[in-house]
Amino acid sequence: MLKNVIENYLLSIKEVQFFVPFQGLLEGMEYYDIHLIHGPSEFGKDFIAKKDQDGETVQYCFQIKVGDVTFGKFTSEIKPQLLEIITNKISHPNFDTSISREIIFVTTGKIKPPATISFQEFNHFIDETFSLKPIITWEQKKLLTDFMKIGIEPFFELHNSPEFVSRFFDFFSKIKKGYEFSSFDIVSYTDYWLTLDLSLKENRLQVLFESYFFSKLFYENGDHFNSVLILTSLGRVLIKEQLFDVYSDMLINSITYTIREFLIVISQKTDEERKSYLVGNGLFSLLLYPCICLQTLELLALYILLSNEIGESLKSNFLEYLNEKGSSRPISDNFGTSIMLIALVLIKLDETEILKKYLVNVTVWLCDRYEQNGIAPIGYKRDEEYEQIISEHLSGLTFHERKTCFIAAIILDICVYLGDEELYSDIANDFRAVEIIPEYYHVNESNQLFNYDNVVTQTDHEFSLELKSNFAKYISYREEKKIEFSDKQALLLMFLLRDRYFPEIFLK
């Protein structure tokens, strides 16, 4: 059955979604000095790598295509790029022109007649014209065998347990059936990756394959948010294992590609379709509305912050969704990350007045909620978030009254950064009036930064009504620990793990 799953993966994968697992496959096949060249100046080469063969080092060039290769595709697209590889030796500083060179064409599908004949004739041509070896082809059958023998089967032999198989197929079937996942479900599934030794190539390939396979499934279901969450889960384990720099370009490219496709989808919606997308149908449609608004803004914010792209169209899209009333009505502290990412983008766009207005709107919403039972804490599932919001109106629901609030701490920290004493004082007074207590989360050790274990909660009952010169205690604490993350690493962890944020990295 797993063989069928991998075959389906190869048949339907997008090119950009294939690069990271393919690099893992090359590593498992003893290739080294591997570099992704894909882009406008690749000159036909998607990857370059070296391998020691029969006592000598060979420089390999890989061109990758997804799907079947037809005659038209070979003639118009593939053949010109293969000629580029042959005639142009420019690609990367590590591309060694002084050693023997071989070209491998990789397709996740099959080379179909008459493209097979054209490929054979092309090999004759390069032999006669350039005295080069024939171009090697790797098709779906070989890739399927290699993924199984180099990655999957050794993994099972190493761990000798059916646990992975049951976990894998349970997660697989839930995605196929449209199960409603939360970020906590995805964190829980991918926590297992943190326990693996990624210095072992079979473990590394297994994690790379799983992440891109499940991300692809979510993507095919139109669930771009969870597709990105799976990729940020991969980012988490790569950061922990100090492998992020090896895969960062491909990983960030995959994330931004997924969000860019999401942008295309929402930009093409009519007004009626957009309304249906935001509100949906059913009993909880009005409660779902703010969740969709904030998740949409999170994706747009992540794209802007990762890609550093701020075109007018993208900015307009972002501000349009920010103007939706649901964007300032987080139904639980699970959306604290949303507030921080929105703030980071508005600061980047130099739209501080819009940010201040947004913070006020969120504050009004929170104060209204906390005059009753408050909003749900971090870790609650979607139905529990809904019940917390409506429990004050239905006697059959018995959710307790809350006074602590993670989002309140985030809002006050943003006010501190903005340096607006009047705004800080007004919001702090509003929180005091309804007895909202800011709540912070501490991570005591650097090795605990990657999951929810051993996270310490702290509340600030006596928070100041006056603007101080530093962030809240949570932020000061993190600065004392001197945890060093790049901006992109911090963004991925913030997006995945909902109880932490790293504003000192961005708000300099």
One Martini backbone bead per residue (centre of mass of N, CA, C, O) as a GRO file, in nm:
protein
  508
    1MET     BB    1   0.057   0.062  -0.021
    2LEU     BB    2   0.299   0.259   0.001
    3LYS     BB    3   0.372   0.238  -0.296
    4ASN     BB    4   0.111   0.376  -0.397
    5VAL     BB    5   0.155   0.644  -0.255
    6ILE     BB    6   0.421   0.721  -0.397
    7GLU     BB    7   0.312   0.707  -0.683
    8ASN     BB    8   0.104   0.933  -0.645
    9TYR     BB    9   0.306   1.149  -0.570
   10LEU     BB   10   0.466   1.149  -0.841
   11LEU     BB   11   0.215   1.216  -1.028
   12SER     BB   12   0.121   1.504  -0.848
   13ILE     BB   13   0.363   1.669  -0.828
   14LYS     BB   14   0.533   1.948  -0.790
   15GLU     BB   15   0.832   2.069  -0.859
   16VAL     BB   16   0.878   2.239  -0.591
   17GLN     BB   17   0.783   1.975  -0.412
   18PHE     BB   18   1.049   1.784  -0.501
   19PHE     BB   19   1.334   1.889  -0.418
   20VAL     BB   20   1.382   1.796  -0.124
   21PRO     BB   21   1.344   1.488  -0.156
   22PHE     BB   22   1.560   1.465  -0.379
   23GLN     BB   23   1.799   1.545  -0.206
   24GLY     BB   24   1.764   1.310  -0.007
   25LEU     BB   25   1.809   1.092  -0.220
   26LEU     BB   26   2.097   1.170  -0.302
   27GLU     BB   27   2.222   1.131  -0.024
   28GLY     BB   28   2.140   0.821  -0.012
   29MET     BB   29   2.331   0.785  -0.294
   30GLU     BB   30   2.616   0.942  -0.235
   31TYR     BB   31   2.587   1.224  -0.283
   32TYR     BB   32   2.755   1.546  -0.323
   33ASP     BB   33   2.764   1.866  -0.347
   34ILE     BB   34   2.468   1.987  -0.329
   35HIS     BB   35   2.273   2.191  -0.573
   36LEU     BB   36   2.040   2.433  -0.623
   37ILE     BB   37   1.964   2.606  -0.948
   38HIS     BB   38   1.690   2.681  -0.978
   39GLY     BB   39   1.611   2.919  -1.234
   40PRO     BB   40   1.692   3.182  -1.447
   41SER     BB   41   2.024   3.070  -1.409
   42GLU     BB   42   2.052   2.743  -1.469
   43PHE     BB   43   2.103   2.617  -1.756
   44GLY     BB   44   1.915   2.337  -1.705
   45LYS     BB   45   1.995   2.321  -1.399
   46ASP     BB   46   1.868   2.204  -1.097
   47PHE     BB   47   2.112   2.010  -1.032
   48ILE     BB   48   2.414   1.956  -0.848
   49ALA     BB   49   2.666   1.686  -0.829
   50LYS     BB   50   2.863   1.445  -0.659
   51LYS     BB   51   3.055   1.135  -0.744
   52ASP     BB   52   3.208   0.834  -0.672
   53GLN     BB   53   3.362   0.658  -0.958
   54ASP     BB   54   3.594   0.440  -1.002
   55GLY     BB   55   3.809   0.653  -0.857
   56GLU     BB   56   3.623   0.898  -0.948
   57THR     BB   57   3.505   1.220  -1.004
   58VAL     BB   58   3.167   1.323  -1.067
   59GLN     BB   59   2.980   1.553  -1.255
   60TYR     BB   60   2.642   1.635  -1.195
   61CYS     BB   61   2.339   1.679  -1.392
   62PHE     BB   62   2.001   1.796  -1.322
   63GLN     BB   63   1.689   1.738  -1.475
   64ILE     BB   64   1.350   1.840  -1.387
   65LYS     BB   65   1.033   1.665  -1.423
   66VAL     BB   66   0.686   1.658  -1.426
   67GLY     BB   67   0.552   1.405  -1.549
   68ASP     BB   68   0.492   1.338  -1.855
   69VAL     BB   69   0.666   1.275  -2.169
   70THR     BB   70   0.622   1.429  -2.455
   71PHE     BB   71   0.697   1.530  -2.761
   72GLY     BB   72   0.632   1.833  -2.718
   73LYS     BB   73   0.787   1.866  -2.449
   74PHE     BB   74   1.062   1.782  -2.548
   75THR     BB   75   1.099   1.984  -2.785
   76SER     BB   76   1.018   2.268  -2.633
   77GLU     BB   77   1.163   2.216  -2.331
   78ILE     BB   78   1.390   1.995  -2.285
   79LYS     BB   79   1.599   2.007  -2.513
   80PRO     BB   80   1.701   2.303  -2.470
   81GLN     BB   81   1.803   2.246  -2.177
   82LEU     BB   82   2.008   2.025  -2.246
   83LEU     BB   83   2.179   2.209  -2.426
   84GLU     BB   84   2.259   2.401  -2.200
   85ILE     BB   85   2.423   2.199  -2.037
   86ILE     BB   86   2.629   2.132  -2.263
   87THR     BB   87   2.715   2.450  -2.351
   88ASN     BB   88   2.686   2.542  -2.036
   89LYS     BB   89   2.913   2.595  -1.748
   90ILE     BB   90   2.719   2.776  -1.602
   91SER     BB   91   2.601   2.789  -1.229
   92HIS     BB   92   2.843   2.730  -1.006
   93PRO     BB   93   3.119   2.735  -0.803
   94ASN     BB   94   3.093   2.399  -0.768
   95PHE     BB   95   3.135   2.368  -1.069
   96ASP     BB   96   3.329   2.116  -1.225
   97THR     BB   97   3.514   2.134  -1.536
   98SER     BB   98   3.770   1.923  -1.481
   99ILE     BB   99   3.564   1.692  -1.481
  100SER     BB  100   3.366   1.455  -1.520
  101ARG     BB  101   3.048   1.445  -1.707
  102GLU     BB  102   2.693   1.412  -1.618
  103ILE     BB  103   2.358   1.348  -1.739
  104ILE     BB  104   2.030   1.379  -1.575
  105PHE     BB  105   1.703   1.276  -1.639
  106VAL     BB  106   1.405   1.373  -1.453
  107THR     BB  107   1.094   1.187  -1.402
  108THR     BB  108   0.778   1.125  -1.246
  109GLY     BB  109   0.719   0.983  -1.502
  110LYS     BB  110   0.699   0.922  -1.851
  111ILE     BB  111   0.842   0.827  -2.152
  112LYS     BB  112   0.676   0.883  -2.449
  113PRO     BB  113   0.566   0.800  -2.732
  114PRO     BB  114   0.797   0.958  -2.947
  115ALA     BB  115   1.003   1.066  -2.728
  116THR     BB  116   1.195   0.824  -2.714
  117ILE     BB  117   1.313   0.863  -3.000
  118SER     BB  118   1.410   1.156  -2.967
  119PHE     BB  119   1.605   1.092  -2.737
  120GLN     BB  120   1.784   0.899  -2.896
  121GLU     BB  121   1.865   1.103  -3.117
  122PHE     BB  122   1.991   1.308  -2.923
  123ASN     BB  123   2.220   1.120  -2.824
  124HIS     BB  124   2.353   1.093  -3.101
  125PHE     BB  125   2.410   1.394  -3.142
  126ILE     BB  126   2.599   1.441  -2.888
  127ASP     BB  127   2.807   1.232  -2.972
  128GLU     BB  128   2.888   1.354  -3.255
  129THR     BB  129   2.927   1.662  -3.160
  130PHE     BB  130   3.051   1.624  -2.832
  131SER     BB  131   3.143   1.350  -2.713
  132LEU     BB  132   2.905   1.234  -2.533
  133LYS     BB  133   2.733   1.093  -2.316
  134PRO     BB  134   2.454   0.967  -2.248
  135ILE     BB  135   2.156   1.044  -2.128
  136ILE     BB  136   2.019   0.988  -1.834
  137THR     BB  137   1.724   0.812  -1.709
  138TRP     BB  138   1.467   0.899  -1.469
  139GLU     BB  139   1.189   0.736  -1.370
  140GLN     BB  140   0.929   0.642  -1.185
  141LYS     BB  141   1.026   0.353  -1.125
  142LYS     BB  142   1.300   0.430  -1.003
  143LEU     BB  143   1.202   0.627  -0.786
  144LEU     BB  144   1.028   0.427  -0.635
  145THR     BB  145   1.256   0.230  -0.565
  146ASP     BB  146   1.444   0.433  -0.420
  147PHE     BB  147   1.255   0.531  -0.198
  148MET     BB  148   1.220   0.250  -0.077
  149LYS     BB  149   1.527   0.141  -0.049
  150ILE     BB  150   1.661   0.413   0.077
  151GLY     BB  151   1.421   0.503   0.283
  152ILE     BB  152   1.181   0.317   0.385
  153GLU     BB  153   1.293   0.031   0.446
  154PRO     BB  154   1.531   0.113   0.635
  155PHE     BB  155   1.349   0.245   0.841
  156PHE     BB  156   1.200  -0.012   0.930
  157GLU     BB  157   1.454  -0.174   1.007
  158LEU     BB  158   1.557   0.022   1.224
  159HIS     BB  159   1.273   0.024   1.403
  160ASN     BB  160   1.092  -0.227   1.410
  161SER     BB  161   0.789  -0.089   1.356
  162PRO     BB  162   0.432  -0.026   1.316
  163GLU     BB  163   0.385   0.268   1.405
  164PHE     BB  164   0.435   0.434   1.151
  165VAL     BB  165   0.220   0.309   0.968
  166SER     BB  166  -0.029   0.388   1.139
  167ARG     BB  167   0.023   0.690   1.145
  168PHE     BB  168   0.040   0.748   0.846
  169PHE     BB  169  -0.250   0.631   0.762
  170ASP     BB  170  -0.419   0.798   0.950
  171PHE     BB  171  -0.337   1.075   0.838
  172PHE     BB  172  -0.402   1.017   0.544
  173SER     BB  173  -0.711   0.952   0.578
  174LYS     BB  174  -0.793   1.224   0.704
  175ILE     BB  175  -0.723   1.400   0.465
  176LYS     BB  176  -0.900   1.252   0.251
  177LYS     BB  177  -1.171   1.305   0.442
  178GLY     BB  178  -1.156   1.609   0.569
  179TYR     BB  179  -1.033   1.662   0.824
  180GLU     BB  180  -1.019   1.880   1.103
  181PHE     BB  181  -0.742   2.058   1.152
  182SER     BB  182  -0.499   2.152   1.371
  183SER     BB  183  -0.200   2.267   1.471
  184PHE     BB  184  -0.186   2.051   1.704
  185ASP     BB  185  -0.206   1.800   1.527
  186ILE     BB  186   0.052   1.856   1.362
  187VAL     BB  187   0.246   1.872   1.595
  188SER     BB  188   0.191   1.590   1.706
  189TYR     BB  189   0.282   1.431   1.457
  190THR     BB  190   0.576   1.588   1.422
  191ASP     BB  191   0.721   1.525   1.693
  192TYR     BB  192   0.863   1.263   1.598
  193TRP     BB  193   1.091   1.400   1.435
  194LEU     BB  194   1.253   1.503   1.693
  195THR     BB  195   1.358   1.193   1.764
  196LEU     BB  196   1.536   1.193   1.520
  197ASP     BB  197   1.827   1.101   1.346
  198LEU     BB  198   1.945   1.310   1.081
  199SER     BB  199   2.225   1.170   1.021
  200LEU     BB  200   2.039   0.966   0.908
  201LYS     BB  201   1.935   0.922   0.590
  202GLU     BB  202   1.665   0.768   0.631
  203ASN     BB  203   1.542   0.979   0.821
  204ARG     BB  204   1.563   1.225   0.642
  205LEU     BB  205   1.398   1.118   0.403
  206GLN     BB  206   1.141   1.060   0.560
  207VAL     BB  207   1.079   1.354   0.647
  208LEU     BB  208   1.080   1.481   0.368
  209PHE     BB  209   0.859   1.309   0.248
  210GLU     BB  210   0.627   1.351   0.446
  211SER     BB  211   0.604   1.659   0.430
  212TYR     BB  212   0.550   1.676   0.117
  213PHE     BB  213   0.317   1.481   0.099
  214PHE     BB  214   0.116   1.621   0.298
  215SER     BB  215   0.125   1.898   0.172
  216LYS     BB  216   0.007   1.806  -0.098
  217LEU     BB  217  -0.267   1.705   0.007
  218PHE     BB  218  -0.365   1.973   0.117
  219TYR     BB  219  -0.336   2.127  -0.147
  220GLU     BB  220  -0.543   1.951  -0.309
  221ASN     BB  221  -0.778   2.038  -0.092
  222GLY     BB  222  -0.730   2.361  -0.045
  223ASP     BB  223  -0.526   2.352   0.221
  224HIS     BB  224  -0.293   2.585   0.268
  225PHE     BB  225  -0.243   2.612   0.569
  226ASN     BB  226  -0.162   2.309   0.631
  227SER     BB  227   0.055   2.294   0.417
  228VAL     BB  228   0.237   2.500   0.566
  229LEU     BB  229   0.254   2.365   0.845
  230ILE     BB  230   0.415   2.119   0.753
  231LEU     BB  231   0.663   2.285   0.655
  232THR     BB  232   0.719   2.415   0.937
  233SER     BB  233   0.777   2.143   1.071
  234LEU     BB  234   1.030   2.097   0.911
  235GLY     BB  235   1.174   2.350   1.006
  236ARG     BB  236   1.191   2.271   1.302
  237VAL     BB  237   1.379   2.017   1.274
  238LEU     BB  238   1.607   2.165   1.120
  239ILE     BB  239   1.676   2.363   1.341
  240LYS     BB  240   1.738   2.158   1.566
  241GLU     BB  241   1.957   1.999   1.363
  242GLN     BB  242   2.118   2.213   1.194
  243LEU     BB  243   1.972   2.210   0.870
  244PHE     BB  244   1.846   2.468   0.751
  245ASP     BB  245   2.064   2.576   0.546
  246VAL     BB  246   2.043   2.334   0.346
  247TYR     BB  247   1.700   2.388   0.293
  248SER     BB  248   1.588   2.683   0.298
  249ASP     BB  249   1.536   2.768   0.005
  250MET     BB  250   1.336   2.540  -0.067
  251LEU     BB  251   1.138   2.579   0.166
  252ILE     BB  252   1.060   2.875   0.118
  253ASN     BB  253   0.971   2.828  -0.173
  254SER     BB  254   0.736   2.635  -0.101
  255ILE     BB  255   0.577   2.826   0.078
  256THR     BB  256   0.543   3.065  -0.122
  257TYR     BB  257   0.408   2.900  -0.340
  258THR     BB  258   0.155   2.816  -0.180
  259ILE     BB  259   0.062   3.109  -0.121
  260ARG     BB  260   0.050   3.208  -0.411
  261GLU     BB  261  -0.177   3.013  -0.491
  262PHE     BB  262  -0.375   3.128  -0.284
  263LEU     BB  263  -0.385   3.414  -0.402
  264ILE     BB  264  -0.507   3.332  -0.670
  265VAL     BB  265  -0.769   3.216  -0.561
  266ILE     BB  266  -0.878   3.475  -0.402
  267SER     BB  267  -0.852   3.683  -0.646
  268GLN     BB  268  -1.078   3.514  -0.829
  269LYS     BB  269  -1.305   3.600  -0.661
  270THR     BB  270  -1.603   3.678  -0.613
  271ASP     BB  271  -1.804   3.838  -0.401
  272GLU     BB  272  -1.971   3.583  -0.341
  273GLU     BB  273  -1.731   3.387  -0.296
  274ARG     BB  274  -1.598   3.549  -0.071
  275LYS     BB  275  -1.832   3.533   0.127
  276SER     BB  276  -1.840   3.222   0.140
  277TYR     BB  277  -1.547   3.184   0.236
  278LEU     BB  278  -1.574   3.350   0.509
  279VAL     BB  279  -1.855   3.225   0.623
  280GLY     BB  280  -2.017   3.009   0.505
  281ASN     BB  281  -2.177   2.726   0.656
  282GLY     BB  282  -2.389   2.691   0.912
  283LEU     BB  283  -2.404   2.719   1.252
  284PHE     BB  284  -2.076   2.835   1.266
  285SER     BB  285  -2.022   3.063   1.055
  286LEU     BB  286  -1.975   3.322   1.235
  287LEU     BB  287  -1.728   3.188   1.386
  288LEU     BB  288  -1.554   3.122   1.130
  289TYR     BB  289  -1.494   3.400   1.009
  290PRO     BB  290  -1.249   3.497   1.190
  291CYS     BB  291  -1.068   3.255   1.126
  292ILE     BB  292  -1.037   3.304   0.821
  293CYS     BB  293  -0.931   3.589   0.831
  294LEU     BB  294  -0.672   3.525   1.004
  295GLN     BB  295  -0.550   3.301   0.825
  296THR     BB  296  -0.522   3.471   0.574
  297LEU     BB  297  -0.335   3.687   0.703
  298GLU     BB  298  -0.110   3.494   0.780
  299LEU     BB  299  -0.030   3.409   0.497
  300LEU     BB  300   0.030   3.690   0.388
  301ALA     BB  301   0.240   3.764   0.603
  302LEU     BB  302   0.438   3.533   0.554
  303TYR     BB  303   0.500   3.611   0.265
  304ILE     BB  304   0.608   3.897   0.311
  305LEU     BB  305   0.835   3.814   0.525
  306LEU     BB  306   0.983   3.594   0.342
  307SER     BB  307   0.993   3.752   0.046
  308ASN     BB  308   0.984   4.073   0.045
  309GLU     BB  309   0.698   4.125  -0.087
  310ILE     BB  310   0.543   4.463  -0.189
  311GLY     BB  311   0.299   4.488  -0.364
  312GLU     BB  312   0.010   4.643  -0.438
  313SER     BB  313  -0.169   4.392  -0.455
  314LEU     BB  314  -0.084   4.265  -0.185
  315LYS     BB  315  -0.151   4.504  -0.005
  316SER     BB  316  -0.450   4.521  -0.082
  317ASN     BB  317  -0.526   4.240   0.016
  318PHE     BB  318  -0.446   4.275   0.309
  319LEU     BB  319  -0.627   4.527   0.374
  320GLU     BB  320  -0.894   4.400   0.296
  321TYR     BB  321  -0.891   4.176   0.522
  322LEU     BB  322  -0.846   4.374   0.759
  323ASN     BB  323  -1.139   4.515   0.719
  324GLU     BB  324  -1.251   4.284   0.838
  325LYS     BB  325  -1.415   4.222   1.126
  326GLY     BB  326  -1.288   3.937   1.189
  327SER     BB  327  -0.981   4.035   1.225
  328SER     BB  328  -1.071   4.163   1.533
  329ARG     BB  329  -1.196   3.851   1.636
  330PRO     BB  330  -1.063   3.659   1.839
  331ILE     BB  331  -1.165   3.338   1.983
  332SER     BB  332  -0.858   3.299   2.073
  333ASP     BB  333  -0.521   3.251   2.171
  334ASN     BB  334  -0.442   3.106   1.901
  335PHE     BB  335  -0.438   3.417   1.758
  336GLY     BB  336  -0.179   3.569   1.847
  337THR     BB  337  -0.001   3.531   1.597
  338SER     BB  338  -0.174   3.698   1.408
  339ILE     BB  339  -0.128   3.973   1.543
  340MET     BB  340   0.180   3.979   1.509
  341LEU     BB  341   0.199   3.947   1.199
  342ILE     BB  342   0.032   4.194   1.129
  343ALA     BB  343   0.217   4.397   1.271
  344LEU     BB  344   0.477   4.342   1.111
  345VAL     BB  345   0.361   4.433   0.838
  346LEU     BB  346   0.269   4.723   0.911
  347ILE     BB  347   0.554   4.812   0.983
  348LYS     BB  348   0.681   4.746   0.707
  349LEU     BB  349   0.460   4.945   0.561
  350ASP     BB  350   0.419   5.204   0.736
  351GLU     BB  351   0.122   5.140   0.910
  352THR     BB  352   0.067   5.258   1.213
  353GLU     BB  353  -0.225   5.368   1.212
  354ILE     BB  354  -0.359   5.105   1.137
  355LEU     BB  355  -0.248   4.946   1.376
  356LYS     BB  356  -0.380   5.109   1.603
  357LYS     BB  357  -0.670   5.059   1.514
  358TYR     BB  358  -0.652   4.753   1.535
  359LEU     BB  359  -0.586   4.732   1.839
  360VAL     BB  360  -0.847   4.865   1.931
  361ASN     BB  361  -1.044   4.659   1.808
  362VAL     BB  362  -0.939   4.416   1.968
  363THR     BB  363  -0.984   4.537   2.249
  364VAL     BB  364  -1.289   4.565   2.233
  365TRP     BB  365  -1.346   4.269   2.195
  366LEU     BB  366  -1.212   4.163   2.455
  367CYS     BB  367  -1.378   4.329   2.656
  368ASP     BB  368  -1.648   4.208   2.579
  369ARG     BB  369  -1.570   3.914   2.652
  370TYR     BB  370  -1.464   3.982   2.960
  371GLU     BB  371  -1.752   4.050   3.066
  372GLN     BB  372  -1.768   3.752   3.061
  373ASN     BB  373  -1.573   3.458   2.982
  374GLY     BB  374  -1.406   3.493   2.749
  375ILE     BB  375  -1.143   3.334   2.597
  376ALA     BB  376  -0.977   3.088   2.478
  377PRO     BB  377  -0.713   2.906   2.517
  378ILE     BB  378  -0.444   2.756   2.451
  379GLY     BB  379  -0.531   2.438   2.281
  380TYR     BB  380  -0.797   2.467   2.172
  381LYS     BB  381  -1.046   2.363   2.000
  382ARG     BB  382  -1.279   2.470   1.787
  383ASP     BB  383  -1.534   2.382   1.953
  384GLU     BB  384  -1.425   2.513   2.218
  385GLU     BB  385  -1.414   2.799   2.117
  386TYR     BB  386  -1.714   2.825   2.061
  387GLU     BB  387  -1.822   2.756   2.346
  388GLN     BB  388  -1.687   2.992   2.493
  389ILE     BB  389  -1.842   3.217   2.339
  390ILE     BB  390  -2.156   3.084   2.385
  391SER     BB  391  -2.194   3.003   2.697
  392GLU     BB  392  -2.351   3.264   2.798
  393HIS     BB  393  -2.625   3.167   2.619
  394LEU     BB  394  -2.585   2.855   2.719
  395SER     BB  395  -2.666   2.641   2.978
  396GLY     BB  396  -2.526   2.366   2.866
  397LEU     BB  397  -2.267   2.534   2.898
  398THR     BB  398  -1.949   2.503   3.118
  399PHE     BB  399  -1.758   2.741   3.090
  400HIS     BB  400  -1.522   2.916   3.226
  401GLU     BB  401  -1.396   3.188   3.362
  402ARG     BB  402  -1.179   3.438   3.219
  403LYS     BB  403  -0.871   3.658   3.265
  404THR     BB  404  -0.666   3.555   3.091
  405CYS     BB  405  -0.429   3.691   2.822
  406PHE     BB  406  -0.221   3.669   2.549
  407ILE     BB  407  -0.310   3.899   2.357
  408ALA     BB  408  -0.267   4.127   2.560
  409ALA     BB  409   0.041   4.104   2.568
  410ILE     BB  410   0.090   4.164   2.269
  411ILE     BB  411  -0.038   4.444   2.255
  412LEU     BB  412   0.147   4.578   2.464
  413ASP     BB  413   0.413   4.524   2.314
  414ILE     BB  414   0.343   4.688   2.061
  415CYS     BB  415   0.305   4.957   2.207
  416VAL     BB  416   0.594   4.976   2.302
  417TYR     BB  417   0.725   4.989   2.026
  418LEU     BB  418   0.564   5.247   1.926
  419GLY     BB  419   0.564   5.465   2.171
  420ASP     BB  420   0.252   5.503   2.268
  421GLU     BB  421   0.131   5.626   2.554
  422GLU     BB  422  -0.172   5.664   2.504
  423LEU     BB  423  -0.238   5.386   2.389
  424TYR     BB  424  -0.136   5.221   2.623
  425SER     BB  425  -0.314   5.346   2.844
  426ASP     BB  426  -0.591   5.286   2.720
  427ILE     BB  427  -0.561   4.977   2.700
  428ALA     BB  428  -0.482   4.917   2.992
  429ASN     BB  429  -0.744   5.034   3.113
  430ASP     BB  430  -0.938   4.844   2.968
  431PHE     BB  431  -0.827   4.586   3.094
  432ARG     BB  432  -0.874   4.666   3.389
  433ALA     BB  433  -1.186   4.711   3.378
  434VAL     BB  434  -1.217   4.376   3.302
  435GLU     BB  435  -0.975   4.204   3.428
  436ILE     BB  436  -0.732   4.170   3.248
  437ILE     BB  437  -0.463   3.924   3.223
  438PRO     BB  438  -0.161   3.895   3.130
  439GLU     BB  439   0.000   3.634   2.928
  440TYR     BB  440   0.286   3.418   2.958
  441TYR     BB  441   0.558   3.240   2.786
  442HIS     BB  442   0.806   3.004   2.894
  443VAL     BB  443   1.139   2.902   2.798
  444ASN     BB  444   1.401   2.755   2.970
  445GLU     BB  445   1.513   2.586   2.723
  446SER     BB  446   1.640   2.546   2.412
  447ASN     BB  447   1.533   2.236   2.375
  448GLN     BB  448   1.216   2.359   2.429
  449LEU     BB  449   1.144   2.535   2.162
  450PHE     BB  450   0.990   2.286   1.975
  451ASN     BB  451   0.761   2.262   2.199
  452TYR     BB  452   0.513   2.215   2.471
  453ASP     BB  453   0.718   2.139   2.669
  454ASN     BB  454   0.788   2.305   2.959
  455VAL     BB  455   0.589   2.540   2.969
  456VAL     BB  456   0.567   2.857   3.119
  457THR     BB  457   0.330   3.031   3.308
  458GLN     BB  458   0.261   3.390   3.315
  459THR     BB  459   0.133   3.647   3.519
  460ASP     BB  460   0.018   4.006   3.516
  461HIS     BB  461  -0.147   4.170   3.765
  462GLU     BB  462   0.065   4.444   3.777
  463PHE     BB  463   0.041   4.602   3.534
  464SER     BB  464   0.123   4.874   3.378
  465LEU     BB  465  -0.008   5.203   3.281
  466GLU     BB  466   0.281   5.255   3.186
  467LEU     BB  467   0.527   5.326   2.977
  468LYS     BB  468   0.791   5.139   2.898
  469SER     BB  469   1.132   5.060   2.779
  470ASN     BB  470   1.015   4.766   2.744
  471PHE     BB  471   0.928   4.474   2.725
  472ALA     BB  472   0.800   4.231   2.847
  473LYS     BB  473   0.906   3.977   3.041
  474TYR     BB  474   0.922   3.769   2.816
  475ILE     BB  475   1.124   3.926   2.640
  476SER     BB  476   1.350   3.970   2.840
  477TYR     BB  477   1.399   3.673   2.888
  478ARG     BB  478   1.488   3.602   2.599
  479GLU     BB  479   1.731   3.793   2.589
  480GLU     BB  480   1.890   3.657   2.818
  481LYS     BB  481   1.913   3.377   2.656
  482LYS     BB  482   2.014   3.420   2.363
  483ILE     BB  483   1.842   3.334   2.122
  484GLU     BB  484   1.942   3.225   1.794
  485PHE     BB  485   1.762   3.360   1.526
  486SER     BB  486   1.634   3.387   1.246
  487ASP     BB  487   1.375   3.530   1.103
  488LYS     BB  488   1.270   3.274   0.955
  489GLN     BB  489   1.277   3.080   1.191
  490ALA     BB  490   1.085   3.239   1.376
  491LEU     BB  491   0.840   3.239   1.189
  492LEU     BB  492   0.794   2.932   1.179
  493LEU     BB  493   0.754   2.895   1.488
  494MET     BB  494   0.518   3.094   1.521
  495PHE     BB  495   0.321   2.957   1.320
  496LEU     BB  496   0.318   2.675   1.468
  497LEU     BB  497   0.361   2.797   1.758
  498ARG     BB  498   0.114   2.963   1.962
  499ASP     BB  499   0.301   3.051   2.245
  500ARG     BB  500   0.504   3.230   2.056
  501TYR     BB  501   0.738   3.511   2.032
  502PHE     BB  502   0.987   3.737   1.832
  503PRO     BB  503   1.005   4.066   1.823
  504GLU     BB  504   1.315   4.135   1.867
  505ILE     BB  505   1.396   4.052   1.574
  506PHE     BB  506   1.210   4.272   1.414
  507LEU     BB  507   1.198   4.511   1.644
  508LYS     BB  508   1.472   4.732   1.585
   0.00000   0.00000   0.00000
